[in-house]
């Protein structure tokens, strides 16, 4: 199990994800301390950057390893699923019992369900000897999620302070629904890629 540079970056992303979950879980909208949101924002951005960097280095230098093929998607799913689970959690519920991020529990179910489905499809396809690398749709999905999560953190941290106006609610609505739609569409695309293997199962 070669710990080359891409694999080291992937492991760093897992560690950063744990740090991100801890920091974000300290925030509560009932007694908001925005320092937690700012710290979580920075950690998330750094963690997401390692995802793009490790993939670039692995392809450029042909450093793709079996360990990396397992750890990289796991690290991605851990970061994204954990982020949206926490964004839909009680820490972001205001006095009116409304989640200020706009992320609803059913949206998290869609996001986590998609990741479980694709993980299952990847394992099945590769057990049949069919390569199942990430597609362009999957990469776009990751980009959208990686922009939406930290943007929501910054909006919540500054809404009503330096960010005001009814338009910000529209921005949050667009971000969360775009994330759900792109996530669901990418799942459909992976199902289409797997139809031949599934028919022969």
Secondary structure, DSSP 8 states (H G I E B T S, - for coil): ----HHHHHHHHHHHHHHHHHHHHHT--GGG--HHHHHHHHHHHHHHHHHHHHHHHHHHHTT---HHHHHHHHHHHHHHHHHHHHHHTSGGGB-TTS-BTT---HHHHHHHHHHHHHHHHHHHHHHHTT------HHHHHHHHHHHHHHHHHHHHHHHBTTTB-STHHHHHHHHHHHHHHHHHHHHHHHHHHHTHHHHHT-
